[in-house]
Amino acid sequence: MTQEMQRQVNELVESYRDRCLWFLRKDYFPTDVESALRALGHIQRHGDLKAFQRAGELTQWLLPLSKKTSADA
C-alpha cells in the first residue's frame, strides 16, 4: 500500500471511527492491505451513504493489491 493510499484510508478511518469503528482502539489505524479492507468494510456496512461510497472507492483501489499479495503467498 502506498503512502497516499495509507493516508486516505487513515483519514476515512478517523472520520468514521466513532460511528463505524467504535469497537476498535481509539488509536487504531490499519497497517496493511487486508486490515484496511476490513476497516473499509465496517465503514461501508455501518456508515452513511457518503461513507459507503468513499469506502467503496478506496476498496476498489486496494483490491488489486490484495489479490497480488495473496497470489504471491
C-alpha positions in Angstrom: 0.0 0.0 0.0 1.4 3.4 -1.0 1.7 6.2 1.5 -1.1 8.1 -0.4 -3.4 5.1 -0.1 -2.5 4.8 3.6 -3.2 8.5 4.2 -6.6 8.3 2.6 -7.6 5.2 4.4 -6.4 6.7 7.7 -8.4 9.9 7.1 -11.6 7.9 6.4 -11.0 5.7 9.5 -10.6 8.8 11.6 -13.7 10.4 10.2 -15.9 7.4 10.9 -14.2 6.0 14.0 -16.9 6.9 16.4 -19.8 5.8 14.2 -18.4 2.7 12.5 -15.3 1.5 14.3 -16.2 2.2 17.9 -15.2 -1.3 18.9 -11.6 -0.7 17.9 -8.9 1.0 20.0 -9.0 4.8 19.7 -5.5 4.9 18.2 -6.1 2.0 15.7 -5.2 2.5 12.1 -4.9 -0.3 9.5 -1.3 -1.2 8.8 -1.7 -3.4 5.7 -4.0 -4.0 2.8 -6.0 -6.7 4.5 -6.7 -4.7 7.7 -7.5 -1.7 5.6 -10.1 -3.7 3.6 -11.6 -5.0 6.8 -11.9 -1.4 8.2 -13.4 -0.1 5.0 -15.9 -3.0 5.0 -17.1 -1.9 8.5 -17.3 1.7 7.3 -19.4 0.6 4.3 -21.8 -1.5 6.4 -22.3 0.9 9.3 -21.7 4.4 7.8 -23.9 6.8 5.8 -24.1 7.0 2.0 -21.1 9.2 1.7 -19.0 6.7 3.8 -20.3 3.8 1.8 -19.3 5.5 -1.5 -15.8 6.6 -0.3 -15.0 3.3 1.3 -16.1 1.6 -1.9 -13.7 3.8 -3.9 -10.8 3.0 -1.6 -11.7 -0.7 -1.6 -11.5 -0.8 -5.4 -8.2 0.9 -5.2 -6.8 -1.6 -2.8 -8.3 -4.9 -4.1 -5.7 -5.4 -6.9 -3.0 -5.2 -4.2 -4.8 -7.7 -2.1 -5.1 -10.2 -4.9 -1.4 -9.7 -5.9 -0.4 -10.3 -2.2 -2.4 -13.4 -1.9 -1.2 -14.8 -5.2 2.4 -14.2 -4.2 2.0 -16.3 -1.0 
